[in-house]
């Protein structure tokens, strides 16, 4: 029944029918594949028909069948029709390959080795033969098909059902292709990762995959330690490293120990720096899977390089320490406890020699170390606070993120180490006392300290005592009056966090102090942080009301009051917009909004205008989609009744005009839209006005009745246009000027005055022009003439550039001549005065 919906008489509902078929195939495909196969055959034929516009929907149905029934059943119904022996390159069923790639999962891996591997080998051979014969099209076509066939392998390796029986038939081929063919290397690496990651809990499959570790790991090691020849091979190196990490999880301990000893020996003897760094990466990845004695050897080799002047070598050493600190294996934990004092001393002493590139792994090492400590190490935790605070200004974004995380980890560790009888208030006071010491430093240190306090307050705001909150807020509000931009900016960030995250009952008493601090900020900081202050004022207005915030601003702060008034209007517009669009939003079904994170609050900006513009554009698109489209074709039914769409002559009954429309009206409409006329010479005759008949029928009021085009009057005024008004529309004045009399019979307006009422015919400054001679004259009651060259639109004409330059040059030369004359006269006067003084 559902398959009948694909017939041509239901073409108007094909999109809906195909959507229903997706669900039907999903439900009955696995249990009744024989029922679905005829449907797939008809859909494939329909997709191959000419001018079919629902290809994506058909691909979705067949893709669902591939996912539910498997590729073997689907290809039995819809064959791929690619053999490698084709005489043409049409491949009408090649659209199946992308559909298979996107939907194959939970199927037989043996089907790939049985059907697709021989086909890929045959297509590759055909591509090589075509290249030797000079057939470039055939070479490229079969090469692409080979790549597409190999891209199906990750889907077959996504939870296959026959690993224990089929992987051994594919493993050798994968190993050979992995080392020799780099164009399909990423697909093979992805397939291996899928096989391992999906079967870590399945002991039988895990054992089968681990049998081939000794074959794949050397190949993967060679791929990672080889210098890449380009960006493509560099990406393959990283993919091979991720595959190596997964293979370590299923490999035998004895095999890993042997490979570790070989890698360590190569690390000590290797002279090429690239290979040495790559081997160190492999040793680092082995840390969770080797015993304590080998961990000690690697630790000794690494610590010696922590103070290295080579930044890259130093960073690699910190990466090894980071892996050691976050490792959860029993051997690593036992070794870490044994070397903890020396490791802490080494980390604290190497701070001064740490390079900027080493900051992220070093901070992550401290994070893992402190979070994993069970016994109290309060002195060590407090000693890393200055480094975390200073790293907030790091150039590296990973270092900044790690610095904030380290501050939180230190706070959590101090709470974890505090015995139950002690109050949590004492922990917060101790932590903040160590943190607030940075407020006594330079502006850079104050900036970092305030941001650190902001992060700590946002994370532990429920534990802050009230008196400590008062102290911190008062100190930071005092810093807002600083002339330093970085200090004032950090203080604004804290106030933003405080207003956003603190409940209204606790924060109400601080509003007056916050507004006072905003008012008393230096003008330079106000101007520089106007976006931040606007956002903060909006938050205050939303939370406490516009009237309350406005009453706290002094009356002499006119600019602040103006900003608040504009803000009130803007918020009202947004509220109206949201209320208007609330009916069209399909996502607002009472879903509670989550609380913003610290990073979202600090990164938030006041660019809501752009968001509103985008929302309005989206809502207008939504309204346009809801409009029903009028049909553009009609079917003419004859005396026999309903038209049979399966009849070969059915196309003759389709018309582009409504058959119910009277013939005279249709001819008239056709005549009016017949296009432009052509004269005897073959030139198009284009008239700006309407046809002569319409001009005769049009009343002679000089007004245009076309209401679709907006006039200048309607744009600048909300009142209706009156026929007898003095300021008619642009269109009416145009039609009046084109009349017989040359002047409108109802327009009595004459030019005169200034501004928009000035006479455009007269040139600018003509009222100062002398009637008796050249130049300008002064007039009583008016300003002095100042323009030596009239500023007219003619100066912009490219053909008159030389003339305009001549005017300017003559004026400048005259000015220079006058200045030189005045200078000479002044010199004469001075000489004459000096002669008198001598006498």
FINU-224497 format. One line per 5 residues: for each residue x negated, y negated, z negated of C-alpha. Coordinates in steps of 0.25 Angstrom, whole numbers, plus 5000, padded with zeros to 4 digits. Layout:
// residues N
X,Y,Z ~ ...
This chain:
// residues 839
5000,5000,5000 ~ 4989,4990,4996 ~ 4981,4994,5009 ~ 4993,4989,5017 ~ 4991,4975,5012
4979,4974,5022 ~ 4988,4974,5034 ~ 4989,4962,5042 ~ 5004,4959,5039 ~ 4998,4956,5024
4987,4947,5029 ~ 4992,4935,5021 ~ 4991,4943,5008 ~ 4978,4950,5011 ~ 4970,4943,5000
4980,4947,4989 ~ 4981,4961,4995 ~ 4965,4963,4994 ~ 4965,4957,4980 ~ 4975,4968,4976
4967,4979,4983 ~ 4955,4975,4975 ~ 4962,4979,4962 ~ 4969,4991,4968 ~ 4955,4996,4973
4949,4994,4959 ~ 4960,5002,4952 ~ 4962,5014,4962 ~ 4949,5014,4969 ~ 4942,5023,4960
4953,5033,4958 ~ 4959,5033,4972 ~ 4947,5030,4982 ~ 4954,5038,4993 ~ 4966,5028,4992
4957,5016,4993 ~ 4948,5020,5005 ~ 4959,5018,5016 ~ 4961,5004,5010 ~ 4946,5001,5011
4947,5006,5026 ~ 4958,4996,5029 ~ 4951,4985,5022 ~ 4938,4987,5029 ~ 4945,4986,5042
4953,4974,5038 ~ 4940,4967,5034 ~ 4934,4970,5047 ~ 4945,4964,5055 ~ 4944,4950,5062
4947,4937,5054 ~ 4949,4944,5041 ~ 4947,4934,5030 ~ 4948,4943,5017 ~ 4935,4950,5018
4931,4946,5004 ~ 4944,4952,4998 ~ 4942,4965,5006 ~ 4927,4966,5001 ~ 4932,4965,4987
4942,4976,4989 ~ 4931,4985,4995 ~ 4921,4981,4985 ~ 4931,4985,4974 ~ 4932,4998,4981
4917,5000,4981 ~ 4916,4997,4966 ~ 4927,5007,4962 ~ 4926,5018,4972 ~ 4911,5017,4976
4904,5014,4989 ~ 4905,5029,4994 ~ 4921,5029,4994 ~ 4921,5015,5000 ~ 4911,5018,5011
4919,5030,5014 ~ 4931,5021,5018 ~ 4923,5009,5023 ~ 4910,5014,5029 ~ 4898,5005,5030
4896,5008,5045 ~ 4881,5006,5044 ~ 4872,5017,5049 ~ 4859,5011,5054 ~ 4862,5015,5068
4871,5004,5073 ~ 4870,4998,5087 ~ 4876,4985,5082 ~ 4874,4976,5070 ~ 4889,4973,5067
4890,4982,5054 ~ 4905,4979,5052 ~ 4905,4986,5038 ~ 4893,4979,5033 ~ 4901,4970,5024
4903,4983,5015 ~ 4888,4981,5010 ~ 4890,4969,5002 ~ 4903,4974,4996 ~ 4896,4987,4992
4885,4979,4986 ~ 4894,4971,4977 ~ 4903,4982,4972 ~ 4895,4995,4971 ~ 4894,5000,4957
4896,5013,4948 ~ 4894,5022,4960 ~ 4885,5033,4966 ~ 4870,5029,4967 ~ 4869,5042,4976
4878,5035,4987 ~ 4867,5025,4989 ~ 4856,5035,4991 ~ 4865,5043,4999 ~ 4872,5033,5009
4865,5019,5008 ~ 4850,5023,5006 ~ 4850,5030,5020 ~ 4858,5019,5026 ~ 4848,5009,5021
4836,5017,5026 ~ 4842,5018,5040 ~ 4845,5003,5040 ~ 4831,4999,5036 ~ 4826,5009,5047
4835,5002,5057 ~ 4830,4988,5053 ~ 4816,4992,5055 ~ 4818,4999,5068 ~ 4826,4986,5073
4815,4977,5069 ~ 4805,4986,5077 ~ 4814,4985,5089 ~ 4815,4970,5088 ~ 4830,4970,5084
4830,4959,5073 ~ 4845,4959,5071 ~ 4845,4974,5068 ~ 4833,4973,5059 ~ 4839,4962,5051
4853,4969,5051 ~ 4849,4982,5046 ~ 4839,4976,5036 ~ 4850,4968,5029 ~ 4859,4981,5029
4848,4988,5022 ~ 4847,4977,5011 ~ 4862,4977,5009 ~ 4862,4993,5007 ~ 4851,4992,4997
4858,4981,4990 ~ 4869,4991,4987 ~ 4859,4999,4978 ~ 4861,4990,4965 ~ 4876,4993,4966
4874,5008,4967 ~ 4864,5007,4955 ~ 4875,4999,4946 ~ 4879,5011,4937 ~ 4878,5022,4947
4885,5035,4943 ~ 4875,5045,4948 ~ 4861,5040,4943 ~ 4857,5053,4938 ~ 4858,5060,4951
4856,5049,4962 ~ 4845,5040,4956 ~ 4834,5050,4959 ~ 4838,5049,4974 ~ 4836,5034,4974
4825,5032,4965 ~ 4814,5035,4974 ~ 4819,5027,4985 ~ 4821,5015,4976 ~ 4807,5016,4971
4801,5016,4985 ~ 4810,5005,4990 ~ 4808,4996,4978 ~ 4793,4996,4980 ~ 4793,4994,4996
4805,4986,4999 ~ 4806,4972,4992 ~ 4819,4968,5000 ~ 4827,4978,4992 ~ 4819,4978,4979
4829,4969,4971 ~ 4840,4979,4974 ~ 4832,4991,4970 ~ 4828,4984,4957 ~ 4842,4979,4954
4847,4994,4956 ~ 4837,4999,4946 ~ 4841,4989,4936 ~ 4855,4993,4938 ~ 4852,5007,4936
4844,5005,4923 ~ 4853,4995,4916 ~ 4866,5002,4919 ~ 4861,5015,4913 ~ 4853,5012,4901
4864,5018,4892 ~ 4865,5031,4901 ~ 4854,5040,4897 ~ 4855,5050,4909 ~ 4854,5039,4919
4844,5032,4911 ~ 4835,5044,4911 ~ 4837,5046,4926 ~ 4832,5032,4928 ~ 4820,5032,4919
4815,5044,4927 ~ 4811,5035,4938 ~ 4804,5024,4929 ~ 4790,5029,4932 ~ 4794,5027,4947
4800,5013,4946 ~ 4792,5006,4935 ~ 4779,5006,4943 ~ 4786,5001,4955 ~ 4793,4990,4947
4779,4987,4940 ~ 4773,4985,4953 ~ 4784,4976,4958 ~ 4783,4967,4946 ~ 4767,4966,4946
4766,4963,4961 ~ 4764,4948,4965 ~ 4777,4944,4972 ~ 4776,4939,4986 ~ 4788,4930,4985
4801,4925,4978 ~ 4808,4938,4982 ~ 4797,4947,4976 ~ 4796,4938,4963 ~ 4811,4941,4961
4809,4956,4963 ~ 4798,4956,4953 ~ 4808,4951,4942 ~ 4818,4961,4946 ~ 4808,4972,4945
4804,4967,4931 ~ 4819,4968,4927 ~ 4819,4982,4932 ~ 4807,4986,4925 ~ 4813,4981,4912
4825,4990,4914 ~ 4816,5002,4917 ~ 4808,5000,4905 ~ 4821,5003,4897 ~ 4823,5017,4903
4808,5021,4905 ~ 4801,5031,4896 ~ 4792,5025,4885 ~ 4780,5033,4890 ~ 4781,5028,4904
4782,5014,4898 ~ 4770,5016,4889 ~ 4762,5020,4901 ~ 4766,5009,4910 ~ 4764,4999,4898
4749,5004,4897 ~ 4747,5002,4912 ~ 4753,4988,4912 ~ 4745,4984,4900 ~ 4732,4989,4906
4736,4981,4919 ~ 4739,4969,4911 ~ 4725,4969,4905 ~ 4717,4972,4918 ~ 4725,4964,4928
4719,4951,4934 ~ 4730,4946,4942 ~ 4738,4937,4933 ~ 4752,4939,4940 ~ 4751,4954,4938
4746,4953,4924 ~ 4758,4944,4920 ~ 4767,4954,4927 ~ 4761,4966,4919 ~ 4763,4958,4906
4778,4956,4910 ~ 4779,4971,4911 ~ 4772,4974,4898 ~ 4782,4964,4892 ~ 4794,4971,4897
4788,4984,4891 ~ 4788,4979,4877 ~ 4801,4984,4873 ~ 4798,4998,4878 ~ 4784,5001,4872
4779,5005,4859 ~ 4772,4996,4848 ~ 4758,4999,4851 ~ 4759,4994,4866 ~ 4767,4982,4861
4755,4979,4852 ~ 4746,4979,4864 ~ 4754,4970,4872 ~ 4756,4960,4860 ~ 4741,4959,4859
4740,4956,4873 ~ 4751,4946,4873 ~ 4748,4938,4861 ~ 4734,4935,4866 ~ 4740,4927,4877
4750,4919,4869 ~ 4740,4907,4868 ~ 4735,4909,4882 ~ 4733,4896,4890 ~ 4739,4902,4903
4754,4899,4901 ~ 4759,4910,4909 ~ 4751,4920,4901 ~ 4756,4914,4888 ~ 4770,4915,4893
4769,4929,4897 ~ 4763,4932,4883 ~ 4775,4925,4876 ~ 4785,4933,4885 ~ 4778,4946,4879
4780,4941,4865 ~ 4794,4937,4868 ~ 4797,4951,4873 ~ 4791,4957,4860 ~ 4799,4948,4851
4812,4951,4857 ~ 4810,4966,4859 ~ 4819,4975,4851 ~ 4812,4988,4853 ~ 4807,4995,4840
4792,4994,4844 ~ 4793,4980,4847 ~ 4800,4976,4834 ~ 4790,4984,4826 ~ 4778,4977,4833
4785,4964,4831 ~ 4786,4965,4816 ~ 4772,4970,4815 ~ 4766,4958,4822 ~ 4777,4947,4818
4767,4938,4809 ~ 4756,4938,4820 ~ 4767,4935,4831 ~ 4773,4924,4823 ~ 4759,4917,4821
4756,4919,4835 ~ 4769,4912,4840 ~ 4767,4900,4830 ~ 4752,4898,4834 ~ 4754,4899,4849
4764,4888,4849 ~ 4754,4877,4853 ~ 4749,4885,4864 ~ 4762,4889,4870 ~ 4764,4884,4884
4778,4878,4889 ~ 4780,4890,4898 ~ 4779,4899,4886 ~ 4789,4892,4877 ~ 4801,4900,4881
4795,4914,4879 ~ 4789,4909,4866 ~ 4802,4904,4860 ~ 4809,4916,4865 ~ 4799,4924,4857
4801,4916,4845 ~ 4816,4918,4846 ~ 4815,4933,4847 ~ 4805,4934,4836 ~ 4813,4925,4826
4827,4932,4830 ~ 4821,4946,4828 ~ 4815,4943,4814 ~ 4822,4950,4802 ~ 4813,4945,4791
4813,4930,4788 ~ 4803,4922,4794 ~ 4808,4908,4791 ~ 4794,4901,4792 ~ 4792,4907,4806
4806,4903,4811 ~ 4805,4888,4806 ~ 4791,4887,4812 ~ 4796,4890,4826 ~ 4806,4878,4825
4797,4867,4830 ~ 4793,4875,4843 ~ 4808,4878,4846 ~ 4811,4863,4844 ~ 4800,4858,4853
4804,4868,4863 ~ 4818,4862,4865 ~ 4811,4851,4874 ~ 4804,4862,4883 ~ 4804,4861,4898
4808,4875,4899 ~ 4823,4878,4897 ~ 4820,4892,4892 ~ 4811,4886,4881 ~ 4822,4876,4877
4832,4887,4876 ~ 4823,4896,4868 ~ 4820,4884,4859 ~ 4835,4882,4855 ~ 4836,4898,4854
4824,4898,4845 ~ 4830,4887,4836 ~ 4843,4895,4834 ~ 4836,4908,4832 ~ 4828,4902,4821
4841,4897,4814 ~ 4847,4910,4815 ~ 4835,4917,4809 ~ 4834,4907,4797 ~ 4849,4911,4794
4846,4926,4796 ~ 4834,4925,4786 ~ 4842,4917,4776 ~ 4846,4926,4764 ~ 4861,4927,4762
4862,4919,4749 ~ 4855,4907,4756 ~ 4864,4897,4763 ~ 4864,4895,4778 ~ 4864,4880,4775
4850,4881,4770 ~ 4845,4888,4782 ~ 4851,4877,4791 ~ 4845,4867,4783 ~ 4831,4873,4783
4832,4875,4798 ~ 4836,4861,4801 ~ 4826,4855,4791 ~ 4815,4862,4800 ~ 4822,4857,4813
4824,4843,4809 ~ 4810,4840,4806 ~ 4808,4838,4821 ~ 4816,4825,4820 ~ 4804,4818,4814
4796,4820,4827 ~ 4795,4813,4840 ~ 4807,4811,4849 ~ 4804,4823,4857 ~ 4804,4832,4844
4817,4825,4839 ~ 4824,4828,4852 ~ 4820,4843,4851 ~ 4824,4843,4836 ~ 4838,4837,4838
4841,4847,4850 ~ 4836,4858,4841 ~ 4845,4853,4830 ~ 4857,4852,4840 ~ 4855,4867,4843
4854,4872,4829 ~ 4866,4864,4825 ~ 4874,4869,4837 ~ 4870,4884,4833 ~ 4872,4883,4818
4882,4871,4816 ~ 4890,4879,4807 ~ 4879,4881,4797 ~ 4875,4867,4796 ~ 4878,4860,4782
4886,4847,4783 ~ 4875,4839,4777 ~ 4864,4844,4787 ~ 4874,4841,4798 ~ 4875,4827,4793
4860,4825,4792 ~ 4857,4831,4806 ~ 4868,4823,4813 ~ 4864,4810,4806 ~ 4849,4812,4810
4853,4815,4824 ~ 4862,4803,4825 ~ 4851,4794,4820 ~ 4842,4800,4831 ~ 4853,4795,4842
4849,4781,4839 ~ 4834,4784,4844 ~ 4829,4777,4856 ~ 4823,4790,4861 ~ 4831,4796,4871
4827,4811,4868 ~ 4831,4809,4854 ~ 4844,4802,4857 ~ 4847,4813,4867 ~ 4845,4824,4857
4853,4818,4847 ~ 4865,4816,4856 ~ 4863,4831,4860 ~ 4865,4835,4845 ~ 4877,4826,4843
4883,4832,4855 ~ 4881,4846,4849 ~ 4886,4841,4836 ~ 4899,4835,4841 ~ 4902,4847,4850
4899,4858,4841 ~ 4903,4853,4827 ~ 4918,4854,4823 ~ 4926,4842,4823 ~ 4928,4842,4808
4913,4842,4805 ~ 4909,4832,4816 ~ 4920,4821,4814 ~ 4912,4814,4803 ~ 4900,4813,4812
4907,4806,4823 ~ 4905,4792,4819 ~ 4890,4794,4817 ~ 4889,4800,4831 ~ 4897,4789,4837
4888,4779,4830 ~ 4875,4785,4834 ~ 4880,4785,4849 ~ 4883,4770,4848 ~ 4870,4767,4842
4861,4775,4852 ~ 4851,4766,4860 ~ 4856,4761,4873 ~ 4845,4768,4880 ~ 4850,4782,4874
4864,4778,4877 ~ 4862,4776,4891 ~ 4853,4788,4893 ~ 4862,4798,4886 ~ 4875,4792,4891
4880,4806,4896 ~ 4877,4812,4883 ~ 4884,4801,4875 ~ 4896,4802,4884 ~ 4897,4817,4882
4895,4815,4867 ~ 4906,4804,4866 ~ 4915,4813,4874 ~ 4914,4824,4864 ~ 4916,4815,4853
4929,4809,4860 ~ 4934,4823,4863 ~ 4932,4828,4849 ~ 4936,4816,4840 ~ 4944,4808,4849
4942,4795,4857 ~ 4948,4786,4847 ~ 4939,4790,4836 ~ 4926,4790,4843 ~ 4930,4776,4849
4933,4770,4835 ~ 4919,4774,4831 ~ 4912,4766,4842 ~ 4909,4752,4838 ~ 4917,4741,4846
4905,4734,4851 ~ 4900,4747,4858 ~ 4908,4744,4871 ~ 4901,4754,4880 ~ 4904,4765,4871
4918,4761,4870 ~ 4919,4761,4885 ~ 4913,4774,4886 ~ 4923,4780,4876 ~ 4935,4774,4884
4930,4779,4897 ~ 4928,4793,4890 ~ 4942,4793,4885 ~ 4947,4790,4899 ~ 4938,4801,4905
4943,4811,4894 ~ 4957,4808,4897 ~ 4955,4810,4912 ~ 4949,4824,4909 ~ 4960,4828,4900
4970,4824,4911 ~ 4962,4832,4921 ~ 4961,4844,4913 ~ 4976,4844,4909 ~ 4979,4842,4924
4970,4854,4928 ~ 4974,4863,4917 ~ 4986,4869,4924 ~ 4977,4873,4936 ~ 4966,4879,4927
4967,4894,4927 ~ 4956,4896,4917 ~ 4962,4888,4905 ~ 4970,4899,4898 ~ 4967,4895,4884
4953,4901,4884 ~ 4945,4895,4873 ~ 4932,4887,4877 ~ 4920,4892,4871 ~ 4911,4883,4863
4900,4876,4870 ~ 4885,4881,4868 ~ 4874,4872,4863 ~ 4868,4872,4877 ~ 4881,4868,4884
4883,4857,4874 ~ 4869,4851,4876 ~ 4870,4853,4891 ~ 4884,4847,4893 ~ 4886,4834,4900
4897,4824,4902 ~ 4899,4827,4917 ~ 4913,4831,4915 ~ 4917,4822,4927 ~ 4910,4831,4937
4917,4843,4930 ~ 4930,4836,4931 ~ 4928,4833,4946 ~ 4925,4847,4948 ~ 4937,4852,4941
4946,4842,4949 ~ 4940,4848,4962 ~ 4942,4862,4957 ~ 4957,4859,4953 ~ 4959,4852,4966
4954,4864,4973 ~ 4963,4873,4965 ~ 4975,4865,4969 ~ 4972,4866,4983 ~ 4971,4881,4982
4985,4881,4976 ~ 4991,4874,4988 ~ 4997,4884,4998 ~ 4992,4884,5012 ~ 5003,4882,5022
5003,4893,5033 ~ 4996,4889,5046 ~ 5002,4901,5054 ~ 5016,4906,5057 ~ 5022,4918,5063
5033,4917,5073 ~ 5044,4928,5071 ~ 5052,4931,5084 ~ 5065,4937,5085 ~ 5060,4951,5081
5057,4946,5067 ~ 5045,4949,5059 ~ 5032,4948,5067 ~ 5024,4962,5067 ~ 5010,4958,5063
5004,4971,5068 ~ 5009,4968,5082 ~ 4998,4964,5092 ~ 5007,4952,5096 ~ 5009,4947,5082
4998,4936,5084 ~ 5008,4929,5094 ~ 5018,4926,5083 ~ 5008,4918,5074 ~ 5009,4903,5076
5002,4891,5071 ~ 5015,4883,5070 ~ 5027,4885,5062 ~ 5038,4891,5071 ~ 5049,4885,5063
5044,4871,5066 ~ 5052,4864,5077 ~ 5045,4864,5091 ~ 5046,4849,5092 ~ 5039,4846,5079
5029,4856,5081 ~ 5026,4850,5095 ~ 5025,4836,5089 ~ 5016,4841,5078 ~ 5007,4848,5088
5007,4835,5097 ~ 5003,4826,5085 ~ 4991,4835,5081 ~ 4987,4838,5096 ~ 4974,4831,5094
4968,4819,5102 ~ 4971,4815,5116 ~ 4961,4816,5127 ~ 4960,4805,5138 ~ 4956,4807,5153
4941,4807,5150 ~ 4942,4818,5140 ~ 4940,4809,5128 ~ 4948,4811,5115 ~ 4958,4800,5111
4958,4798,5096 ~ 4968,4788,5090 ~ 4967,4783,5076 ~ 4982,4780,5075 ~ 4994,4790,5077
5001,4793,5090 ~ 5008,4781,5097 ~ 5022,4787,5094 ~ 5019,4787,5079 ~ 5014,4773,5080
5027,4769,5086 ~ 5035,4775,5076 ~ 5027,4769,5064 ~ 5033,4757,5058 ~ 5025,4744,5060
5023,4741,5046 ~ 5008,4743,5048 ~ 5008,4753,5036 ~ 5003,4768,5038 ~ 5013,4778,5032
5002,4789,5031 ~ 5002,4791,5016 ~ 4991,4802,5016 ~ 4979,4791,5018 ~ 4977,4783,5006
4975,4768,5008 ~ 4966,4758,5001 ~ 4979,4753,4993 ~ 4982,4766,4988 ~ 4968,4769,4983
4967,4756,4975 ~ 4981,4755,4970 ~ 4991,4764,4964 ~ 5003,4756,4969 ~ 5011,4759,4981
5008,4751,4994 ~ 5017,4741,4998 ~ 5020,4737,5012 ~ 5020,4722,5009 ~ 5007,4722,5000
4996,4712,5003 ~ 4985,4723,5002 ~ 4990,4734,5012 ~ 4983,4747,5014 ~ 4971,4748,5023
4979,4757,5033 ~ 4990,4747,5033 ~ 4981,4735,5036 ~ 4974,4743,5047 ~ 4988,4746,5053
4992,4732,5052 ~ 4979,4727,5058 ~ 4981,4736,5070 ~ 4995,4730,5072 ~ 4999,4720,5083
4999,4708,5075 ~ 4985,4711,5070 ~ 4989,4707,5056 ~ 4999,4714,5046 ~ 5013,4707,5045
5013,4710,5030 ~ 4999,4707,5026 ~ 4997,4693,5021 ~ 4983,4695,5014 ~ 4972,4686,5018
4957,4687,5014 ~ 4951,4678,5004 ~ 4944,4677,4991 ~ 4933,4686,4986 ~ 4931,4701,4984
4940,4710,4992 ~ 4948,4698,4997 ~ 4936,4692,5003 ~ 4936,4689,5018 ~ 4928,4700,5025
4926,4691,5037 ~ 4917,4681,5031 ~ 4903,4685,5027 ~ 4898,4685,5013 ~ 4892,4672,5009
4898,4664,5020 ~ 4905,4654,5010 ~ 4890,4649,5007 ~ 4886,4647,5021 ~ 4883,4633,5025
4891,4627,5037 ~ 4881,4616,5040 ~ 4868,4624,5040 ~ 4862,4638,5037 ~ 4861,4644,5023
4871,4644,5011 ~ 4876,4633,5003 ~ 4880,4632,4988 ~ 4894,4630,4985 ~ 4900,4624,4972
4907,4634,4963 ~ 4900,4646,4970 ~ 4888,4655,4968 ~ 4875,4651,4975 ~ 4873,4659,4988
4863,4670,4986 ~ 4863,4679,4998 ~ 4853,4675,5008 ~ 4857,4687,5017 ~ 4872,4690,5019
4875,4704,5014 ~ 4884,4710,5025 ~ 4886,4724,5031 ~ 4878,4720,5043 ~ 4865,4721,5035
4868,4736,5035 ~ 4869,4738,5050 ~ 4856,4745,5055 ~ 4856,4737,5068 ~ 4855,4724,5060
4844,4729,5050 ~ 4833,4721,5057 ~ 4842,4708,5056 ~ 4845,4710,5041 ~ 4830,4712,5039
4827,4699,5046 ~ 4837,4692,5037 ~ 4830,4697,5024 ~ 4816,4695,5029 ~ 4820,4680,5033
4826,4678,5019 ~ 4814,4684,5012 ~ 4804,4676,5021 ~ 4811,4663,5018 ~ 4811,4666,5003
4796,4669,5004 ~ 4794,4656,5011 ~ 4802,4648,5001 ~ 4794,4655,4990 ~ 4781,4652,4996
4785,4637,4998 ~ 4790,4636,4984 ~ 4777,4642,4979 ~ 4768,4632,4987 ~ 4776,4621,4982
4775,4626,4967 ~ 4759,4627,4969 ~ 4759,4612,4975 ~ 4767,4607,4963 ~ 4757,4614,4953
4745,4608,4961 ~ 4751,4595,4960 ~ 4754,4596,4945 ~ 4739,4600,4943 ~ 4734,4588,4950
4742,4579,4942 ~ 4737,4586,4929 ~ 4722,4584,4934 ~ 4725,4569,4936
